[in-house]
Each structure stands twice: as structure tokens, then as C-alpha cells.
Amino acid sequence: MTLTVRNLAVHYGRKTVIDGLYADALPGALTAIVGPNGSGKSTLIKAMCGDLPYDGTITLNGIDVFRAQPWELAAVRGVLPQTSTLAFPFHAIEVVKIGLTSGTEADHEGRASAALARVGLAGYANRYYQELSGGEQQRVQLARVLAQAWAPATASGPNWLMLDEPVSSLDIAHQLQVMRIAQNFARAGGGVVAVMHDLNLTGLFADQVLVMAEGQVLAAGRPADVMTDGVLSRAYGCDLRVNTAPQGMAPFVLPHSIDASGNAGFAE
Amino acid sequence: MHVWLAVTLVVVGLFSLTIGATDVSLGPALQKVVRGQALTRTEAIVLWDIRAPRLALGVLVGAALAVGGTVMQGLFRNPLADPGLVGVSAGAGLGAISAIVLVGFAPAWLVRNVGDHLVPVAAFLGGWGSTLLLYRVSTRRGRTSVATMLLAGIALGALAGALSGILVYISDDRQLRDLTFWGLGSLGGASWAKALAAGPIIVISVLAACALGRGLNGLALGEATAAHIGLNVQRVKNMAILTVAAATGAAVAVSGGIGFIGIIVPHLLRLAMGPDHRPLLINAALLGALLLVLADVIARVIIAPAELPIGIVTAVLGAPVFLWILLRQRGMVDL
């Protein structure tokens, strides 16, 4: 009951974006995928969601993602895309309910309200989606994903959240709120895979980190083991220094600037 | 909502049976039908052979155009879409014009057997043919690109328009008149034969389209998300395209070019009840039927005893209503 990626290769036309990639994600853990722009993070999570044609094997709870029917995957995982559009003026709660199939209309209503409350949008059910701010829209989408993958763990196995840059358009308080929701889902036995740009949030919340560069996994493991000066500097192609916060052991990252004489120094 | 629409449709439908060019008052005739009394010969002909098939055709065509418009707007995620976008209208127009202008070149056995139905049959085949061509062009490796379809539809429409132009150029005056009136749309030539030919196609495809509610709701969030929530996106697209092509192809074939029903009905309903496609589709069928029967009544009485082409009525009433809707929800329309 894991997410396994074996010998994955993805091509866009003639361009090879990912070649021979192996990765695992376990339920009960928040797995973050980090790496520079164009390293293949989003491509990897799209392949895991079955959005792209690929070579190799990806299985989720033992289901072959490539061969699975859409509803088989939808039953065990929800997907938060990087950007979302909505064609018609739906209310926020209708957006949240769109992903729900089993159960009665009353069940849907109850679960959708609870999901909105969980992302801090309890009073927003009957607001028009288009009239919400970018961050609120992002959280409505997260509520939709939570409503779909509701129980972190069920008798038949864990459910999964696949989050492509879940905090990209949020302020710092809501970044923390969303990461905490994801973390709680993992603590309760669910699986979470998140593409992350913010290395410090990754250091604070991730249980496992997958560092990608040029379509390959550069390093994988616990944040403290993987988020090192050497790995991150190599991945991002710039001088980075990792430190640990005084309280707790979560690593944090500061970029180094190079001054005219070529000496490294802390950025102001 | 749908109960009210259905009741209104029945009332307007009965009313439409009593309206017409003959001075036979059909109010009493309808009462006779209810009481089970015999009708006079004239009453029977006017009621059963002229007005009843016309009403049936109005209901069928209105439902087909409105549901077609609703499905297209959902599929293209664009509130300006109408059935014309999948090439049905342009192809059907080309088919109809070909039949009108080139009938002299058709083999005698074909004219003898198909006769008066040559124009509708050609229009239906033209509409279907162009949709299938468009579908082929915009489908790669089993995936249909809706964007390609939209753009290719414009190109294909222009091509069909040019070919129609050539036919218009070589047509004589009588043919020119025929094809102009075809383009304006009319339920005037209604007969049971037409209603029974178009009826099954329209009823089956409208019912199939009404089952697309959840699929179109999902597509409103984009194709990727639609798949993530468990929808077979390609199947939704296939069903949408095929049902619209069949329903509107049959509708255009028997009634000619009737505009604005397809674009206005979904807008009115979304204002009244929100964008959820599950109730929207069935209500669109009812409201489309209602508006077209109403437009046909207006077309028949406004310059009685002559009648106006119904396409003019729907455009004159539809265009201002559409503008009003756009002004009302300014800022909500997002392309």
C-alpha cells in the first residue's frame, strides 16, 4: 500500500524530461518533491496522477496508474493542481462537491461543509468562486481535494493527497495552515505527496524529501539527511547554506550571495 | 423548476394548436377532442395534419437546439459556444444548399424515392459529415483537443461557407429564394413524416445528453481535474460531440437555420438556477421547446395570414435578451 515509481521515463515530444527515475512514498508520511524550475517535479507528480503518458511503472496502493480507470484512482487519491480554472459561476460549496460520487446529497453537503471549515472557509459556502481571492480559491480547491480523499486511512488502505505547489499563492499564515492540514492527513495514516518550492516549509513539515535535478533524483530521505549544503547547492546551481533553527531540529536554508571578490557572504 | 416549465409548455402547446391562418376556430375542436366527439373534416385536417405535427416538431427542435447549446457551452467551457461550433450548422447549410441547387443533377431514381425529403436528408448528412471530419482532425492518439476543435471548426465553417457561396452564385432566382428561406428557418413544412424521422434521433440524443451533467460539471474545472475526480474525460467528450451533432443535425435538417435558442436558453437558466449541469440539461430541453413553440406562435400571428420565418423571430427576440444577460452579468463572463 505505497506509491512506487520504477524506471520512469517521460518525454514531451522529442525532449526527455525524466529518464530512469525510481522513487517511493509511504502512507503516514508527507513526501516533498523539491528542485529547481524545469527539474521535472511537476512532471513527476503528473505522471503519478496518471495525467501523462510515460514508460516504466507507477503503482498506487497496488493499482497500476497507467492502466487504471479514472474512477479507480479517484477512489484513493485527490489531486490539487498547480493552477485551477473554473468555467461557470459555481458557489464555493458546489466546487467542493463536484468531486463527490458515493453517498446521498445530504452526505455530500455535510462533507463539503466540513472540508471548507477545515481550510478555514466555513462562512464561504455560498460565495461565488470567481469572486474569491486567489488564495481563497486555492483553499477551496484544497477543500475539494480533501472532500474527495476524505478519510486518511480506510479498511482497504490509505488515501492519498497529491499536491502540486499547494502553498504557491498563499500568505504565510495560510501556508502554515495548509501544510499543517497536509501533515495531519499524513499523521492519521494517509499518504501525502507535495511539490514544494519553499525549502523552509519543506524543512518544517516534510517527513521525506525527494530532491530533483535535470529529471533525476539527486537525493532522497529525511530532511535532515537530504537537505545539506552540498545537495541543495548542486540541485539549484547556486550557493546555499543549511542551518538548523535553535528550537527543534528542522533545517532552514539561506541563499548565499557572491561578492565582487568572489567571497561568499550572507545575503542581507 | 422543471415541473413549472413542463406545465407552461403544455399550456403554450395547447394554445399554439388553436392559433393559425385558417379561420377554423379550433377552441371548440379541442373541446370536442377532450369530450371524445367527432371532428369535422376541416377541423381534423387542420388539427392533426398541420398544427399537431408542427407543435411536435417545434418541441423537438427547440429541445434539441437548447440542449445542444448547453452541452457545447459545457464542453468548450465557454458561455459563447453554441451547436454551430462543432460544424453542424455550416455542414448542414452546405448540404441543404447543395440539395436545392444541384437537384437537377441528381439521378432520377434518387429524386423519385427521396422527393421532398432531399433537402432535410442532405442537411442532416452535411451536418454529420462535417462534425465527424472536425472530430477526426482534432483527435490525436485517442484524445480530442477541444481547442483544436474550436479553431478547426472556424476554418471548416469558412470552407463550407465558400462552397455554399459557389452554389449560391450558380443558382437561379427560384433556388435563391428557396435557400434564403431555408436559412431563415421555418416550421412551416411540418408533417408527421418529418416529425417521425427527426423524433427518435432527437429524443435519444437529448436523453443521452441529459446524462452528461456530472461530466460537464467536472469539465468546468478543466480536463485534468475532471479526470482526477474519476471521470472518463474522453468518453464525456465523445458523448457530447455525438449527441449534439445528432440532435442539432436532425433539428436543422427539418427546420433550417434557427438561431439564438442554443445560446440563450443555457444563459437564462444559469441566471435562474445556477450552473450545475445536472438540472440544467433537462430544464434546457423544456425551456428550449417552450421558447421555440412560443416563437412559432408569434411567427404565425404577427403578419397573419402570411407567416414570418421563425429564425427572424428568434433573432429579433433573442439578440436583445442575450445583450441584457451580458450586461447584467458583466464581470462574471470570463474568456
Chai-1 contact restraints between the chains, C-beta under 6 A:
chainA,res_idxA,chainB,res_idxB,connection_type,confidence,min_distance_angstrom,max_distance_angstrom,comment,restraint_id
A,D51,B,A224,contact,1.0,0.0,6.0,A-B,restraint_1
A,P70,B,A227,contact,1.0,0.0,6.0,A-B,restraint_2
A,P70,B,G230,contact,1.0,0.0,6.0,A-B,restraint_3
A,P70,B,L231,contact,1.0,0.0,6.0,A-B,restraint_4
A,P70,B,N232,contact,1.0,0.0,6.0,A-B,restraint_5
A,W71,B,G230,contact,1.0,0.0,6.0,A-B,restraint_6
A,A74,B,I229,contact,1.0,0.0,6.0,A-B,restraint_7
A,A74,B,G230,contact,1.0,0.0,6.0,A-B,restraint_8
A,V79,B,H228,contact,1.0,0.0,6.0,A-B,restraint_9
A,P81,B,A224,contact,1.0,0.0,6.0,A-B,restraint_10
A,T85,B,G222,contact,1.0,0.0,6.0,A-B,restraint_11
A,L86,B,A220,contact,1.0,0.0,6.0,A-B,restraint_12
A,A87,B,R77,contact,1.0,0.0,6.0,A-B,restraint_13
A,A87,B,A220,contact,1.0,0.0,6.0,A-B,restraint_14
A,F88,B,A220,contact,1.0,0.0,6.0,A-B,restraint_15
A,F88,B,P275,contact,1.0,0.0,6.0,A-B,restraint_16
A,P89,B,P275,contact,1.0,0.0,6.0,A-B,restraint_17
A,P89,B,M332,contact,1.0,0.0,6.0,A-B,restraint_18
A,F90,B,P275,contact,1.0,0.0,6.0,A-B,restraint_19
A,I98,B,N217,contact,1.0,0.0,6.0,A-B,restraint_20
A,G99,B,I229,contact,1.0,0.0,6.0,A-B,restraint_21
